[in-house]
């Protein structure tokens, strides 16, 4: 599955413990990544400073569902379980 452009759920719902440019301590769950633009696109996509955890994330239909809201809900639920 390809990511839905403009979704941004994986850049909002999960906590990220590794440094992100502009967020040297990572980010807590439920907080928008500073690198997520107004169109919910990653400003550092494909760049070496993008965290490895972001690069390794792969969209799948069971996690991302059929809408951006469903993706946000699913990832938020997974985050709460970990």
N, C-alpha and C positions, 0 to 999 in steps of 0.2 A: 504494500500500500504506500502511496506517496502522501506526504504531509499535505494537509489542506492549507494553502497559503492564507495567511491572515488568521489562523486559529490561535496560536500562542499559548495554548493550554499547558504545554510542557515547559513554558518559560514563566508560568505564573504559579501553578499548583504545587510543584514539588520544591522541597528545600534543596539547595545546592551548596555543598560544603567547600568546594574548591573556589579559589579566587576567580572573579570575573572582572574584566576591566571596568573600573568605576565602582565595584563592589568587592573590595579586597578580602573580605571575610565570607564571601559567598552571599547567599540570600535565604531568608526563611521561607517556609511554605506559605503560599497565598500572597506573596509579594511579587509584583511585576519585576522582572529583570530590567535593570537600567538599559540594557542593550536592545530591548524590545521597542520598536518604533510605534508611532501612532496607528500604523496599519497592521500591527502585530507581526511584524517581520523582524528577524534578527539582524541588527546592524553589523555584526561581526561574523555572520555566516560564512564559512569557508576560509576564514582567517586563522592563523596559527594561535592567536590569543584566545580563541573560543575554547571554553573548558572541554576536556576530554569527555566528561559525562554527557555534555550536550551533543558532541560529535557522535557518540556511541548510541544515542537514542534512536530507535527505529519505530516509525509509526506502524501500527497494526490495527486492523478493524476491531478486534476485541477490546482494545484499550481506547482507541480514538472514537469509536462509535460512528454515528452517522451525522453528527453535528459538532460544532465547536463547544456548545454547552455540554453535550454528553461527554466529550473528551475532558473538559474541565472537571466535571462531576466524577468521572472515573479515576482520573489521576489524583484528585483531592481525596477520594476514598482510599486509594492505595497508600497515599502519603500518611493518612491517619492510622493505617494498620502497621506502619513501620516505625 
